Amino acid sequence: MKRVEQFMNEVEILSKIRHQNLVALYGCTSQRSQELILVYEYVSNGTVADHLHGNRSKSGLLTWPVRLSIAIESAEALAYLHVSDVIHRDVKTNNILLDENFQVKVADFGLSRLFPTDVTHVSTAPQGTPGYVDPEYFQCYQLTQKSDVYSFGVVLMELISSLPAVDMNRHRQDINLVNMAVN
């Protein structure tokens, strides 16, 4: 049921929004189908995580100007989502795709929430990826647009350092990149 809920949530959100830095949804299976399939535009250059610390990290393609462009385009995508009353809830380098020209395509809206315009926050159980989740959201269960901004800050630290948000091989106090940066 959780997979179906995330599937329907992603279809609902992506059918309402369009932006050059958001992955485009082309279609999906029907509710009567046995499989949950989403059809997106093809994004050929993998994820930012692949290029920073994954199987494409040795390519040297993420020059400082490219990293700056990724940061700006990701911020523009998040700003568009927030103006559209959507909170992504899972902003991370694995969910930022790069097309053939290294243009950003933010993806994975399964955890996203449509945010009512007449409230300051939504109370909900924290969801997201460890290392990226806003500590205030994690502690108080109050989701706001600031939660995405915090996660985006972690993405910026990854872009600058080329280090993953969480690395169990680092010293105990530095496992979380945010703690490492503060230290």
KEVEXTOR-772988 format. One record per residue: residue in three letters; y, x negated, z of N, C-alpha, C, O in turn; residue number from 1. Coordinates in steps of 0.2 Angstrom, whole numbers, plus 5000, padded with zeros to 4 digits. Layout:
<r 'ALA'; <Y; X; Z>; <Y; X; Z>; <Y; X; Z>; <Y; X; Z>; NUM>
...
***
This chain:
<r 'MET'; <4994; 4996; 5000>; <5000; 5000; 5000>; <5006; 4996; 5000>; <5011; 4998; 4997>; 1>
<r 'LYS'; <5006; 4990; 5003>; <5012; 4986; 5004>; <5014; 4983; 4997>; <5019; 4983; 4995>; 2>
<r 'ARG'; <5008; 4981; 4993>; <5010; 4979; 4986>; <5013; 4984; 4982>; <5017; 4983; 4978>; 3>
<r 'VAL'; <5010; 4990; 4982>; <5013; 4996; 4978>; <5020; 4997; 4980>; <5024; 4998; 4976>; 4>
<r 'GLU'; <5022; 4997; 4987>; <5028; 4998; 4989>; <5033; 4992; 4986>; <5039; 4994; 4984>; 5>
<r 'GLN'; <5031; 4986; 4986>; <5035; 4981; 4984>; <5036; 4981; 4976>; <5041; 4980; 4973>; 6>
<r 'PHE'; <5031; 4983; 4973>; <5031; 4984; 4966>; <5036; 4990; 4964>; <5040; 4989; 4959>; 7>
<r 'MET'; <5035; 4995; 4967>; <5040; 5001; 4966>; <5047; 4999; 4968>; <5052; 5001; 4964>; 8>
<r 'ASN'; <5048; 4995; 4973>; <5055; 4993; 4975>; <5058; 4989; 4970>; <5064; 4989; 4968>; 9>
<r 'GLU'; <5054; 4984; 4967>; <5056; 4979; 4962>; <5058; 4983; 4955>; <5063; 4982; 4952>; 10>
<r 'VAL'; <5054; 4988; 4953>; <5055; 4992; 4947>; <5062; 4996; 4948>; <5066; 4996; 4944>; 11>
<r 'GLU'; <5062; 4999; 4954>; <5068; 5003; 4956>; <5075; 4999; 4955>; <5080; 5001; 4952>; 12>
<r 'ILE'; <5075; 4993; 4958>; <5081; 4989; 4959>; <5082; 4986; 4952>; <5088; 4986; 4949>; 13>
<r 'LEU'; <5077; 4983; 4949>; <5079; 4980; 4942>; <5080; 4984; 4936>; <5083; 4982; 4931>; 14>
<r 'SER'; <5078; 4991; 4937>; <5080; 4996; 4932>; <5087; 4998; 4933>; <5090; 5001; 4928>; 15>
<r 'LYS'; <5091; 4996; 4938>; <5098; 4998; 4940>; <5103; 4993; 4938>; <5109; 4994; 4938>; 16>
<r 'ILE'; <5101; 4987; 4938>; <5105; 4981; 4938>; <5104; 4977; 4932>; <5098; 4976; 4929>; 17>
<r 'ARG'; <5109; 4974; 4929>; <5109; 4969; 4923>; <5114; 4964; 4925>; <5120; 4965; 4926>; 18>
<r 'HIS'; <5112; 4957; 4924>; <5116; 4952; 4925>; <5113; 4946; 4921>; <5107; 4945; 4921>; 19>
<r 'GLN'; <5117; 4942; 4918>; <5114; 4936; 4914>; <5110; 4931; 4919>; <5106; 4927; 4916>; 20>
<r 'ASN'; <5112; 4931; 4925>; <5108; 4927; 4930>; <5103; 4930; 4934>; <5100; 4927; 4939>; 21>
<r 'LEU'; <5101; 4936; 4932>; <5095; 4939; 4935>; <5090; 4940; 4930>; <5091; 4942; 4924>; 22>
<r 'VAL'; <5083; 4939; 4931>; <5078; 4940; 4927>; <5078; 4947; 4924>; <5079; 4952; 4928>; 23>
<r 'ALA'; <5077; 4948; 4918>; <5077; 4955; 4915>; <5070; 4958; 4915>; <5065; 4955; 4913>; 24>
<r 'LEU'; <5069; 4964; 4918>; <5063; 4968; 4918>; <5062; 4972; 4911>; <5067; 4976; 4910>; 25>
<r 'TYR'; <5057; 4970; 4907>; <5056; 4974; 4901>; <5052; 4980; 4902>; <5052; 4985; 4898>; 26>
<r 'GLY'; <5047; 4980; 4907>; <5043; 4986; 4907>; <5038; 4985; 4913>; <5038; 4980; 4916>; 27>
<r 'CYS'; <5034; 4990; 4914>; <5029; 4990; 4920>; <5023; 4995; 4918>; <5024; 4999; 4914>; 28>
<r 'THR'; <5018; 4994; 4922>; <5013; 4999; 4921>; <5015; 5006; 4925>; <5019; 5006; 4929>; 29>
<r 'SER'; <5011; 5011; 4923>; <5013; 5018; 4926>; <5010; 5018; 4933>; <5006; 5014; 4935>; 30>
<r 'GLN'; <5012; 5023; 4937>; <5009; 5025; 4943>; <5002; 5026; 4943>; <4998; 5025; 4948>; 31>
<r 'ARG'; <4999; 5029; 4937>; <4992; 5030; 4936>; <4988; 5025; 4935>; <4982; 5025; 4934>; 32>
<r 'SER'; <4991; 5019; 4933>; <4987; 5013; 4931>; <4983; 5010; 4937>; <4985; 5010; 4943>; 33>
<r 'GLN'; <4978; 5006; 4935>; <4974; 5003; 4940>; <4977; 4996; 4942>; <4976; 4994; 4948>; 34>
<r 'GLU'; <4981; 4993; 4938>; <4984; 4987; 4939>; <4992; 4988; 4940>; <4995; 4992; 4937>; 35>
<r 'LEU'; <4995; 4983; 4944>; <5002; 4983; 4945>; <5004; 4977; 4941>; <5004; 4971; 4943>; 36>
<r 'ILE'; <5008; 4979; 4935>; <5010; 4974; 4931>; <5017; 4975; 4929>; <5019; 4980; 4927>; 37>
<r 'LEU'; <5021; 4970; 4930>; <5028; 4969; 4928>; <5029; 4965; 4922>; <5026; 4959; 4922>; 38>
<r 'VAL'; <5033; 4967; 4917>; <5034; 4963; 4911>; <5041; 4960; 4911>; <5046; 4964; 4911>; 39>
<r 'TYR'; <5042; 4954; 4912>; <5049; 4951; 4912>; <5050; 4947; 4906>; <5046; 4945; 4902>; 40>
<r 'GLU'; <5057; 4945; 4905>; <5058; 4940; 4900>; <5055; 4934; 4902>; <5054; 4932; 4907>; 41>
<r 'TYR'; <5053; 4930; 4896>; <5050; 4923; 4897>; <5055; 4918; 4899>; <5060; 4918; 4896>; 42>
<r 'VAL'; <5054; 4915; 4905>; <5059; 4910; 4907>; <5055; 4903; 4907>; <5050; 4902; 4912>; 43>
<r 'SER'; <5056; 4899; 4903>; <5052; 4893; 4901>; <5052; 4887; 4905>; <5047; 4883; 4905>; 44>
<r 'ASN'; <5057; 4886; 4909>; <5058; 4880; 4913>; <5056; 4880; 4920>; <5057; 4875; 4924>; 45>
<r 'GLY'; <5052; 4885; 4922>; <5049; 4885; 4929>; <5054; 4886; 4934>; <5060; 4889; 4932>; 46>
<r 'THR'; <5053; 4884; 4940>; <5057; 4886; 4945>; <5062; 4880; 4947>; <5060; 4874; 4946>; 47>
<r 'VAL'; <5067; 4881; 4951>; <5071; 4875; 4954>; <5066; 4871; 4958>; <5067; 4865; 4958>; 48>
<r 'ALA'; <5062; 4874; 4962>; <5058; 4871; 4967>; <5053; 4866; 4963>; <5052; 4860; 4965>; 49>
<r 'ASP'; <5051; 4868; 4957>; <5047; 4864; 4953>; <5050; 4857; 4951>; <5047; 4852; 4951>; 50>
<r 'HIS'; <5057; 4858; 4949>; <5061; 4852; 4947>; <5063; 4848; 4953>; <5064; 4842; 4952>; 51>
<r 'LEU'; <5064; 4851; 4959>; <5066; 4847; 4965>; <5060; 4843; 4968>; <5061; 4837; 4970>; 52>
<r 'HIS'; <5055; 4847; 4969>; <5049; 4844; 4973>; <5042; 4846; 4971>; <5038; 4846; 4975>; 53>
<r 'GLY'; <5042; 4848; 4965>; <5035; 4851; 4962>; <5033; 4846; 4956>; <5035; 4841; 4956>; 54>
<r 'ASN'; <5029; 4850; 4952>; <5026; 4846; 4947>; <5031; 4844; 4941>; <5029; 4840; 4937>; 55>
<r 'ARG'; <5037; 4846; 4941>; <5042; 4843; 4936>; <5047; 4839; 4940>; <5052; 4837; 4936>; 56>
<r 'SER'; <5046; 4837; 4946>; <5052; 4833; 4949>; <5053; 4826; 4947>; <5058; 4823; 4948>; 57>
<r 'LYS'; <5048; 4823; 4943>; <5049; 4816; 4940>; <5053; 4816; 4934>; <5054; 4811; 4931>; 58>
<r 'SER'; <5054; 4822; 4931>; <5057; 4823; 4924>; <5064; 4820; 4924>; <5067; 4818; 4919>; 59>
<r 'GLY'; <5068; 4821; 4930>; <5075; 4818; 4930>; <5080; 4823; 4926>; <5085; 4821; 4924>; 60>
<r 'LEU'; <5078; 4829; 4925>; <5082; 4834; 4921>; <5087; 4837; 4925>; <5092; 4840; 4923>; 61>
<r 'LEU'; <5086; 4837; 4932>; <5091; 4840; 4936>; <5097; 4835; 4938>; <5097; 4833; 4944>; 62>
<r 'THR'; <5101; 4834; 4934>; <5107; 4829; 4935>; <5111; 4833; 4939>; <5111; 4839; 4941>; 63>
<r 'TRP'; <5116; 4829; 4942>; <5121; 4832; 4947>; <5125; 4838; 4943>; <5126; 4843; 4946>; 64>
<r 'PRO'; <5127; 4837; 4937>; <5130; 4843; 4933>; <5126; 4849; 4933>; <5128; 4855; 4933>; 65>
<r 'VAL'; <5119; 4848; 4931>; <5115; 4854; 4931>; <5114; 4857; 4938>; <5113; 4863; 4938>; 66>
<r 'ARG'; <5113; 4853; 4943>; <5112; 4856; 4950>; <5118; 4860; 4952>; <5118; 4865; 4955>; 67>
<r 'LEU'; <5124; 4857; 4950>; <5130; 4861; 4951>; <5130; 4868; 4948>; <5132; 4873; 4950>; 68>
<r 'SER'; <5128; 4868; 4941>; <5128; 4874; 4937>; <5123; 4879; 4940>; <5124; 4885; 4941>; 69>
<r 'ILE'; <5117; 4876; 4943>; <5112; 4880; 4946>; <5115; 4884; 4952>; <5114; 4890; 4953>; 70>
<r 'ALA'; <5119; 4880; 4956>; <5122; 4882; 4962>; <5127; 4888; 4960>; <5127; 4893; 4964>; 71>
<r 'ILE'; <5131; 4887; 4956>; <5136; 4892; 4954>; <5133; 4898; 4951>; <5135; 4903; 4953>; 72>
<r 'GLU'; <5128; 4897; 4946>; <5125; 4903; 4943>; <5121; 4907; 4948>; <5121; 4913; 4948>; 73>
<r 'SER'; <5118; 4904; 4953>; <5114; 4907; 4958>; <5119; 4911; 4963>; <5118; 4917; 4965>; 74>
<r 'ALA'; <5125; 4908; 4964>; <5130; 4911; 4968>; <5133; 4918; 4965>; <5134; 4923; 4968>; 75>
<r 'GLU'; <5134; 4917; 4958>; <5136; 4923; 4954>; <5131; 4928; 4954>; <5133; 4934; 4955>; 76>
<r 'ALA'; <5125; 4927; 4954>; <5119; 4932; 4954>; <5119; 4935; 4960>; <5119; 4941; 4961>; 77>
<r 'LEU'; <5120; 4932; 4966>; <5120; 4935; 4973>; <5126; 4939; 4974>; <5126; 4944; 4976>; 78>
<r 'ALA'; <5132; 4936; 4971>; <5138; 4940; 4972>; <5137; 4947; 4968>; <5139; 4952; 4971>; 79>
<r 'TYR'; <5134; 4947; 4962>; <5133; 4953; 4958>; <5128; 4958; 4962>; <5130; 4964; 4962>; 80>
<r 'LEU'; <5123; 4955; 4965>; <5118; 4959; 4969>; <5122; 4963; 4974>; <5121; 4969; 4976>; 81>
<r 'HIS'; <5126; 4959; 4978>; <5130; 4962; 4984>; <5135; 4967; 4982>; <5135; 4972; 4985>; 82>
<r 'VAL'; <5138; 4966; 4976>; <5143; 4971; 4974>; <5139; 4977; 4972>; <5142; 4983; 4972>; 83>
<r 'SER'; <5133; 4976; 4970>; <5128; 4982; 4968>; <5125; 4985; 4973>; <5120; 4989; 4972>; 84>
<r 'ASP'; <5126; 4983; 4979>; <5123; 4985; 4986>; <5116; 4984; 4986>; <5112; 4988; 4988>; 85>
<r 'VAL'; <5114; 4977; 4984>; <5107; 4975; 4984>; <5107; 4969; 4988>; <5111; 4964; 4987>; 86>
<r 'ILE'; <5103; 4968; 4993>; <5101; 4962; 4997>; <5095; 4959; 4995>; <5090; 4963; 4995>; 87>
<r 'HIS'; <5094; 4953; 4992>; <5088; 4950; 4989>; <5083; 4949; 4995>; <5077; 4951; 4994>; 88>
<r 'ARG'; <5085; 4946; 5000>; <5080; 4945; 5006>; <5075; 4940; 5005>; <5071; 4938; 5010>; 89>
<r 'ASP'; <5075; 4937; 4999>; <5070; 4931; 4998>; <5073; 4926; 4994>; <5070; 4923; 4989>; 90>
<r 'VAL'; <5079; 4924; 4995>; <5082; 4919; 4991>; <5079; 4912; 4993>; <5080; 4910; 4999>; 91>
<r 'LYS'; <5077; 4909; 4988>; <5074; 4902; 4989>; <5073; 4899; 4982>; <5073; 4902; 4977>; 92>
<r 'THR'; <5072; 4892; 4982>; <5071; 4889; 4976>; <5065; 4891; 4971>; <5065; 4890; 4965>; 93>
<r 'ASN'; <5060; 4894; 4975>; <5054; 4896; 4971>; <5056; 4903; 4967>; <5052; 4905; 4962>; 94>
<r 'ASN'; <5061; 4906; 4969>; <5063; 4912; 4966>; <5069; 4912; 4961>; <5072; 4916; 4959>; 95>
<r 'ILE'; <5071; 4905; 4960>; <5077; 4904; 4955>; <5073; 4900; 4949>; <5071; 4895; 4950>; 96>
<r 'LEU'; <5073; 4904; 4944>; <5070; 4902; 4938>; <5075; 4899; 4933>; <5081; 4900; 4934>; 97>
<r 'LEU'; <5073; 4894; 4929>; <5077; 4891; 4924>; <5075; 4892; 4917>; <5069; 4891; 4915>; 98>
<r 'ASP'; <5079; 4895; 4913>; <5077; 4896; 4906>; <5078; 4889; 4902>; <5079; 4884; 4904>; 99>
<r 'GLU'; <5077; 4889; 4895>; <5076; 4883; 4891>; <5083; 4879; 4891>; <5083; 4873; 4890>; 100>
<r 'ASN'; <5088; 4883; 4893>; <5095; 4879; 4893>; <5097; 4878; 4901>; <5103; 4876; 4902>; 101>
<r 'PHE'; <5092; 4878; 4905>; <5093; 4878; 4912>; <5098; 4883; 4915>; <5101; 4881; 4920>; 102>
<r 'GLN'; <5098; 4888; 4912>; <5102; 4894; 4915>; <5098; 4897; 4920>; <5092; 4898; 4919>; 103>
<r 'VAL'; <5101; 4899; 4926>; <5098; 4902; 4931>; <5096; 4910; 4930>; <5099; 4913; 4926>; 104>
<r 'LYS'; <5090; 4911; 4932>; <5087; 4918; 4932>; <5084; 4919; 4939>; <5078; 4917; 4940>; 105>
<r 'VAL'; <5088; 4923; 4943>; <5085; 4924; 4950>; <5080; 4930; 4949>; <5081; 4935; 4945>; 106>
<r 'ALA'; <5074; 4929; 4952>; <5068; 4933; 4952>; <5066; 4935; 4958>; <5068; 4933; 4964>; 107>
<r 'ASP'; <5060; 4939; 4958>; <5057; 4942; 4964>; <5061; 4946; 4968>; <5063; 4944; 4973>; 108>
<r 'PHE'; <5061; 4953; 4967>; <5065; 4958; 4970>; <5060; 4962; 4974>; <5062; 4968; 4976>; 109>
<r 'GLY'; <5054; 4960; 4976>; <5049; 4964; 4979>; <5051; 4966; 4987>; <5050; 4971; 4989>; 110>
<r 'LEU'; <5055; 4961; 4990>; <5057; 4962; 4997>; <5065; 4964; 4997>; <5067; 4966; 5002>; 111>
<r 'SER'; <5068; 4965; 4991>; <5075; 4967; 4991>; <5076; 4974; 4994>; <5071; 4978; 4994>; 112>
<r 'ARG'; <5082; 4975; 4996>; <5084; 4982; 4999>; <5090; 4984; 4996>; <5095; 4980; 4995>; 113>
<r 'LEU'; <5090; 4991; 4994>; <5097; 4994; 4992>; <5100; 4995; 4999>; <5097; 4998; 5003>; 114>
<r 'PHE'; <5106; 4993; 4999>; <5110; 4993; 5005>; <5115; 4999; 5005>; <5120; 4999; 5001>; 115>
<r 'PRO'; <5115; 5004; 5010>; <5119; 5009; 5010>; <5127; 5007; 5010>; <5128; 5002; 5014>; 116>
<r 'THR'; <5131; 5010; 5007>; <5138; 5007; 5007>; <5142; 5009; 5013>; <5147; 5006; 5014>; 117>
<r 'ASP'; <5140; 5014; 5017>; <5144; 5016; 5023>; <5141; 5013; 5029>; <5143; 5015; 5035>; 118>
<r 'VAL'; <5138; 5007; 5029>; <5135; 5004; 5035>; <5137; 4997; 5035>; <5138; 4994; 5030>; 119>
<r 'THR'; <5137; 4993; 5041>; <5138; 4986; 5041>; <5132; 4982; 5041>; <5132; 4976; 5039>; 120>
<r 'HIS'; <5126; 4985; 5043>; <5120; 4982; 5043>; <5114; 4987; 5042>; <5115; 4993; 5044>; 121>
<r 'VAL'; <5108; 4985; 5041>; <5102; 4989; 5041>; <5097; 4986; 5046>; <5096; 4980; 5046>; 122>
<r 'SER'; <5095; 4990; 5051>; <5090; 4987; 5055>; <5083; 4987; 5052>; <5080; 4993; 5051>; 123>
<r 'THR'; <5080; 4982; 5052>; <5073; 4981; 5048>; <5070; 4975; 5051>; <5073; 4970; 5053>; 124>
<r 'ALA'; <5063; 4975; 5051>; <5059; 4969; 5053>; <5060; 4964; 5048>; <5060; 4965; 5042>; 125>
<r 'PRO'; <5061; 4958; 5051>; <5063; 4952; 5046>; <5057; 4951; 5041>; <5051; 4951; 5043>; 126>
<r 'GLN'; <5059; 4949; 5035>; <5055; 4947; 5030>; <5058; 4942; 5026>; <5064; 4941; 5026>; 127>
<r 'GLY'; <5054; 4938; 5023>; <5056; 4932; 5019>; <5052; 4926; 5020>; <5047; 4927; 5023>; 128>
<r 'THR'; <5054; 4920; 5018>; <5051; 4914; 5018>; <5053; 4910; 5024>; <5059; 4909; 5024>; 129>
<r 'PRO'; <5048; 4907; 5028>; <5051; 4903; 5033>; <5055; 4897; 5031>; <5053; 4894; 5025>; 130>
<r 'GLY'; <5060; 4895; 5034>; <5064; 4890; 5032>; <5071; 4893; 5028>; <5076; 4889; 5028>; 131>
<r 'TYR'; <5070; 4899; 5026>; <5076; 4902; 5023>; <5079; 4908; 5026>; <5084; 4910; 5025>; 132>
<r 'VAL'; <5075; 4911; 5031>; <5077; 4917; 5034>; <5082; 4915; 5039>; <5082; 4911; 5043>; 133>
<r 'ASP'; <5088; 4920; 5039>; <5093; 4919; 5043>; <5091; 4920; 5050>; <5088; 4925; 5052>; 134>
<r 'PRO'; <5093; 4915; 5055>; <5091; 4916; 5062>; <5093; 4922; 5065>; <5090; 4925; 5070>; 135>
<r 'GLU'; <5099; 4924; 5063>; <5102; 4930; 5066>; <5098; 4937; 5064>; <5097; 4941; 5069>; 136>
<r 'TYR'; <5096; 4937; 5058>; <5092; 4942; 5056>; <5085; 4942; 5059>; <5083; 4947; 5061>; 137>
<r 'PHE'; <5083; 4936; 5060>; <5076; 4935; 5063>; <5076; 4937; 5070>; <5072; 4940; 5073>; 138>
<r 'GLN'; <5082; 4936; 5074>; <5082; 4937; 5081>; <5084; 4945; 5082>; <5082; 4948; 5087>; 139>
<r 'CYS'; <5089; 4947; 5078>; <5092; 4954; 5080>; <5090; 4959; 5075>; <5091; 4965; 5077>; 140>
<r 'TYR'; <5086; 4958; 5070>; <5083; 4963; 5066>; <5089; 4966; 5062>; <5088; 4972; 5060>; 141>
<r 'GLN'; <5094; 4963; 5061>; <5100; 4966; 5058>; <5101; 4963; 5051>; <5104; 4957; 5051>; 142>
<r 'LEU'; <5099; 4966; 5046>; <5100; 4963; 5039>; <5107; 4965; 5036>; <5109; 4970; 5036>; 143>
<r 'THR'; <5110; 4959; 5034>; <5117; 4960; 5031>; <5117; 4956; 5024>; <5112; 4952; 5023>; 144>
<r 'GLN'; <5122; 4956; 5021>; <5123; 4952; 5015>; <5123; 4944; 5017>; <5121; 4940; 5013>; 145>
<r 'LYS'; <5125; 4943; 5023>; <5126; 4936; 5026>; <5119; 4933; 5026>; <5118; 4927; 5026>; 146>
<r 'SER'; <5113; 4937; 5027>; <5107; 4935; 5027>; <5105; 4931; 5020>; <5102; 4926; 5020>; 147>
<r 'ASP'; <5107; 4934; 5015>; <5106; 4930; 5008>; <5111; 4924; 5008>; <5109; 4919; 5005>; 148>
<r 'VAL'; <5117; 4925; 5011>; <5121; 4919; 5010>; <5118; 4913; 5014>; <5119; 4907; 5012>; 149>
<r 'TYR'; <5115; 4914; 5020>; <5112; 4909; 5024>; <5106; 4906; 5020>; <5106; 4900; 5019>; 150>
<r 'SER'; <5102; 4910; 5017>; <5097; 4907; 5012>; <5099; 4903; 5007>; <5096; 4898; 5005>; 151>
<r 'PHE'; <5105; 4906; 5004>; <5108; 4902; 4998>; <5110; 4895; 5001>; <5110; 4890; 4997>; 152>
<r 'GLY'; <5113; 4895; 5007>; <5115; 4888; 5010>; <5109; 4883; 5010>; <5110; 4877; 5009>; 153>
<r 'VAL'; <5103; 4886; 5012>; <5097; 4882; 5012>; <5095; 4879; 5005>; <5094; 4874; 5004>; 154>
<r 'VAL'; <5096; 4884; 5000>; <5095; 4882; 4993>; <5100; 4876; 4991>; <5098; 4871; 4988>; 155>
<r 'LEU'; <5106; 4877; 4993>; <5111; 4871; 4992>; <5109; 4865; 4995>; <5110; 4859; 4992>; 156>
<r 'MET'; <5106; 4865; 5001>; <5104; 4859; 5004>; <5098; 4856; 5001>; <5098; 4850; 5000>; 157>
<r 'GLU'; <5094; 4860; 4998>; <5088; 4858; 4994>; <5091; 4854; 4987>; <5089; 4849; 4985>; 158>
<r 'LEU'; <5096; 4858; 4984>; <5099; 4855; 4978>; <5102; 4848; 4979>; <5101; 4844; 4975>; 159>
<r 'ILE'; <5105; 4847; 4985>; <5108; 4841; 4987>; <5103; 4835; 4988>; <5104; 4830; 4986>; 160>
<r 'SER'; <5098; 4837; 4992>; <5094; 4832; 4995>; <5087; 4831; 4991>; <5084; 4826; 4992>; 161>
<r 'SER'; <5085; 4836; 4987>; <5079; 4836; 4984>; <5073; 4837; 4989>; <5067; 4836; 4987>; 162>
<r 'LEU'; <5074; 4839; 4995>; <5069; 4840; 5000>; <5067; 4847; 5000>; <5072; 4851; 5000>; 163>
<r 'PRO'; <5061; 4849; 5002>; <5059; 4856; 5003>; <5062; 4859; 5009>; <5063; 4855; 5014>; 164>
<r 'ALA'; <5063; 4865; 5010>; <5066; 4869; 5015>; <5061; 4868; 5022>; <5064; 4867; 5027>; 165>
<r 'VAL'; <5055; 4867; 5021>; <5050; 4866; 5026>; <5045; 4861; 5024>; <5042; 4861; 5018>; 166>
<r 'ASP'; <5044; 4856; 5028>; <5039; 4851; 5027>; <5036; 4848; 5033>; <5039; 4845; 5037>; 167>
<r 'MET'; <5030; 4850; 5034>; <5026; 4849; 5040>; <5025; 4841; 5041>; <5023; 4839; 5046>; 168>
<r 'ASN'; <5026; 4837; 5036>; <5025; 4830; 5036>; <5031; 4826; 5039>; <5031; 4820; 5040>; 169>
<r 'ARG'; <5037; 4830; 5040>; <5043; 4827; 5043>; <5042; 4827; 5050>; <5038; 4830; 5053>; 170>
<r 'HIS'; <5046; 4823; 5053>; <5046; 4823; 5061>; <5047; 4830; 5063>; <5050; 4834; 5060>; 171>
<r 'ARG'; <5044; 4831; 5069>; <5044; 4838; 5072>; <5051; 4841; 5072>; <5051; 4847; 5070>; 172>
<r 'GLN'; <5056; 4838; 5074>; <5063; 4841; 5074>; <5066; 4842; 5067>; <5071; 4846; 5067>; 173>
<r 'ASP'; <5063; 4839; 5062>; <5066; 4839; 5055>; <5061; 4843; 5051>; <5062; 4843; 5045>; 174>
<r 'ILE'; <5056; 4847; 5053>; <5052; 4850; 5049>; <5056; 4855; 5045>; <5055; 4856; 5039>; 175>
<r 'ASN'; <5060; 4859; 5048>; <5065; 4864; 5045>; <5071; 4860; 5042>; <5074; 4856; 5046>; 176>
<r 'LEU'; <5072; 4860; 5036>; <5078; 4857; 5033>; <5085; 4858; 5036>; <5089; 4854; 5036>; 177>
<r 'VAL'; <5086; 4864; 5038>; <5092; 4866; 5042>; <5093; 4862; 5048>; <5098; 4859; 5049>; 178>
<r 'ASN'; <5087; 4861; 5052>; <5088; 4857; 5058>; <5089; 4850; 5056>; <5093; 4846; 5059>; 179>
<r 'MET'; <5086; 4847; 5051>; <5087; 4841; 5048>; <5094; 4839; 5047>; <5097; 4834; 5048>; 180>
<r 'ALA'; <5097; 4844; 5043>; <5104; 4844; 5041>; <5109; 4844; 5047>; <5114; 4840; 5047>; 181>
<r 'VAL'; <5107; 4848; 5052>; <5112; 4848; 5058>; <5111; 4842; 5062>; <5116; 4839; 5064>; 182>
<r 'ASN'; <5105; 4839; 5062>; <5104; 4833; 5066>; <5107; 4827; 5062>; <5107; 4821; 5065>; 183>
***
